[in-house]
């Protein structure tokens, strides 16, 4: 009997719902259809108590396995609502995850494996990023945990925008994170607490980094000229770069950095039929 799998995200409020429906939903639905997922959209707080609104809505992802719509699934894939999926070539993330009992996520160490990458990224962002990063050096995972009020004994971290979960294994764990976690300006909403606990409990099942590529990091590392104010006015150049990043990965994640999230508008999905594209005309049109 085939195992049941769901792909789920949360959009609370009209702004997020408009963003999701206008920019992201089509790509996620196409991926779900291709690989046999039920797409489950959560549009309200799962926790009905006043505690839910004491922290940002992001903490509700710790309760998704308790949602009535997500009962009886063998695997639940969480995906942030600001991820544009490469529905052409991205493989099934649950098949990639395999028979693990851990939580599937992309570890930071796999995306920033060398000092060259880490230092270049943060130095460029600090100098040219319009204030989106406030430091001249990127903090280590240990430093970020400490700032969030956690012990500094875990050497790595994950971005919790993509996770593969098993309800039979992870429901109680996520509830405990929800009940014990606190939020401050350095906790990245729920991320640092959930990340820390995943490593502390030995639950990480590393995923291919292409399943959670952060566009702002791709931009700084591979397309630093896009941080030039004059270049930012040239939408054809942005379109070519962001489309390349999308085609080279599986899930392209647009963080709310106030700088690069809007670049998702320029992904050229008409590459569905590349033989029909007149690139010169397309660039003139986008200019």
C-alpha positions in Angstrom: 0.0 0.0 0.0 1.4 3.4 -1.0 2.2 5.7 1.8 0.2 8.9 2.1 2.1 12.1 2.0 1.1 15.8 2.4 2.8 19.0 1.4 1.6 21.8 3.7 2.2 25.5 4.3 0.6 28.2 6.4 -0.7 31.6 5.2 -2.3 33.6 8.0 -3.7 37.0 7.0 -4.7 38.6 3.8 -1.2 39.8 2.9 0.3 36.4 3.1 -2.6 34.8 1.3 -2.3 37.3 -1.5 1.5 36.7 -1.8 1.0 32.9 -1.8 -1.8 32.8 -4.3 -0.2 35.4 -6.6 3.4 34.2 -6.6 4.0 30.8 -5.1 1.0 28.5 -5.2 1.2 27.5 -8.9 4.7 26.1 -8.5 4.0 24.2 -5.3 0.8 22.8 -6.7 2.6 21.6 -9.9 5.2 19.9 -7.8 2.6 18.3 -5.5 0.6 17.0 -8.5 3.8 15.6 -10.2 4.8 13.6 -7.1 1.4 12.6 -5.6 1.2 14.9 -2.6 -2.0 16.3 -1.1 -1.5 20.1 -0.8 -2.9 21.2 2.5 -3.2 25.0 3.2 -3.5 26.2 6.8 -4.9 29.7 7.0 -5.5 30.2 10.7 -3.9 29.6 14.1 -3.8 26.0 15.2 -3.6 26.9 18.8 -6.9 28.4 19.9 -5.6 29.8 23.2 -4.3 33.4 23.7 -0.8 31.9 23.9 -0.8 31.6 20.1 -0.7 35.3 19.6 2.0 36.0 22.2 4.6 35.0 19.6 4.8 35.3 15.8 2.6 32.9 13.8 5.7 31.0 12.7 5.5 29.0 15.9 2.3 27.4 14.6 4.4 25.2 12.4 5.4 23.3 15.5 1.7 22.2 15.7 1.0 21.2 12.2 1.0 17.5 12.9 -1.9 18.1 15.3 -4.1 19.8 12.6 -7.2 17.9 11.7 -6.4 18.1 8.0 -3.1 16.4 8.5 -4.1 13.3 10.4 -3.4 9.8 9.0 -0.5 10.9 6.7 2.7 8.9 6.8 4.8 11.9 5.9 4.1 15.6 6.1 6.4 18.0 4.3 6.4 21.5 5.7 7.3 24.3 3.2 7.4 28.0 4.0 4.9 30.1 2.0 7.7 32.0 0.3 9.3 29.1 -1.6 9.1 28.8 -5.3 9.5 25.2 -6.4 11.3 23.9 -9.5 8.5 21.7 -10.5 10.3 20.5 -13.6 13.2 18.7 -12.1 12.9 18.6 -8.3 12.6 15.0 -7.2 10.2 13.7 -4.6 11.5 15.0 -1.3 10.0 12.1 0.7 11.7 9.6 -1.6 15.0 11.4 -1.0 14.4 11.4 2.7 13.9 7.6 2.6 13.0 5.5 5.7 14.6 7.8 8.2 13.1 8.4 11.6 14.6 11.8 11.9 13.5 15.3 10.7 14.6 16.0 7.2 16.1 19.5 6.8 19.1 21.2 5.1 22.0 21.9 7.6 23.7 25.3 7.4 27.1 23.6 7.2 26.2 22.0 3.9 25.4 25.3 2.2 28.3 27.3 3.7 31.1 24.6 3.7 34.2 26.8 3.4 35.6 30.0 5.0 35.7 31.5 1.5 32.0 31.1 0.9 31.0 32.2 4.4 33.3 35.2 4.6 32.6 36.4 1.1 28.9 36.2 1.6 28.8 38.2 4.8 31.4 40.7 3.8 29.6 41.5 0.6 26.2 41.7 2.3 27.6 44.0 5.0 29.1 46.4 2.5 26.5 46.4 -0.2 23.3 45.0 1.2 21.4 48.1 2.1 21.4 47.2 5.8 19.8 43.7 5.5 22.7 42.3 7.5 24.0 44.4 10.3 27.3 42.7 11.0 30.7 42.7 9.2 31.0 39.0 9.9 28.4 36.2 9.9 27.8 34.8 13.4 28.5 31.1 13.8 25.7 28.7 14.7 27.0 28.6 18.3 26.8 32.4 18.5 23.3 32.5 17.1 22.1 29.9 19.6 23.6 31.9 22.5 22.0 35.2 21.3 18.7 33.4 21.2 19.1 32.4 24.9 20.0 28.8 24.2 23.2 26.8 25.1 26.0 27.1 22.6 26.8 23.5 22.5 25.5 22.6 19.0 27.9 23.3 16.1 25.3 23.6 13.3 21.8 24.8 12.5 19.0 24.4 10.0 16.7 26.8 8.3 13.2 25.4 9.2 11.5 26.6 6.0 11.6 23.0 4.7 11.2 20.0 6.8 10.2 16.4 6.2 8.2 15.1 9.2 6.7 11.8 10.4 3.6 12.3 12.5 4.2 9.0 14.3 7.6 10.2 15.4 7.6 13.9 15.7 4.2 15.2 16.9 5.2 15.1 20.6 8.6 16.6 19.9 7.2 19.5 18.0 4.6 20.2 20.7 7.4 20.3 23.4 9.3 22.8 21.3 6.2 24.9 21.1 5.5 24.8 24.8 9.1 25.5 25.9 10.4 27.9 23.3 10.7 31.7 23.7 11.1 34.4 21.1 13.4 37.3 21.0 15.0 39.5 18.3 17.7 36.8 17.7 15.5 33.7 17.7 14.5 34.1 14.1 10.9 33.5 15.3 10.8 29.8 16.1 13.8 28.8 14.0 16.7 28.9 16.5 14.7 27.0 19.1 13.5 24.3 16.7 16.9 24.0 15.1 18.6 23.6 18.4 16.3 21.0 19.6 16.6 19.0 16.4 20.4 18.8 16.9 20.1 18.3 20.6 17.9 15.3 20.2 19.9 13.8 17.3 17.0 14.1 15.0 18.6 15.7 11.9 18.2 13.8 8.6 20.3 16.0 6.2 18.6 16.8 2.9 20.2 17.8 -0.4 20.9 21.6 -0.1 18.9 22.1 -3.3 15.7 21.5 -1.3 16.2 24.8 0.5 18.2 27.3 -1.4 18.1 30.8 0.1 17.8 33.4 -2.7 19.4 36.2 -0.7 22.4 33.9 0.0 22.6 32.8 -3.7 22.5 36.5 -4.7 25.3 37.6 -2.4 27.5 34.7 -3.2 27.0 34.1 -6.9 25.4 37.3 -8.3 27.0 40.1 -6.1 26.5 42.7 -8.9 22.8 42.5 -8.1 23.6 44.4 -4.9 24.6 47.5 -6.9 21.8 50.1 -6.9 22.1 50.7 -10.6 21.9 47.0 -11.4 18.8 46.6 -9.2 17.0 48.8 -11.7 17.7 46.3 -14.6 15.0 43.8 -14.2 16.2 41.7 -17.2 19.5 41.0 -15.3 17.6 40.1 -12.2 15.3 37.8 -14.2 18.2 35.9 -15.8 20.0 35.4 -12.4 17.0 34.4 -10.3 15.8 32.1 -13.1 19.3 30.4 -13.2 19.2 29.9 -9.4 15.7 28.4 -9.6 16.6 26.0 -12.4 19.8 25.0 -10.6 18.0 24.1 -7.4 14.8 22.4 -6.3 13.2 24.8 -3.7 14.2 28.5 -4.0 13.4 30.3 -0.7 12.7 34.1 -0.7 13.3 35.4 2.8 11.6 38.6 4.0 14.8 40.6 4.0 13.2 43.7 2.6 15.6 43.6 -0.3 15.4 40.6 -2.5 12.1 38.8 -1.8 10.4 40.6 -4.7 12.8 39.0 -7.2 10.5 36.0 -7.3 8.3 38.0 -9.7 11.1 37.7 -12.4 11.4 33.9 -12.5 10.9 33.1 -16.1 8.6 30.0 -15.9 7.9 30.2 -19.6 11.0 28.1 -19.9 8.4 25.3 -19.9 8.8 25.6 -23.7 12.3 27.0 -24.3 12.1 26.5 -28.0 9.3 29.2 -28.1 11.3 31.8 -26.2 12.8 34.8 -28.0 15.2 35.9 -25.3 16.1 39.2 -26.9 12.4 40.2 -27.1 11.8 38.9 -23.5 14.7 41.1 -22.2 13.4 44.2 -24.0 9.9 43.5 -22.6 11.2 43.2 -19.1 13.4 46.3 -19.4 
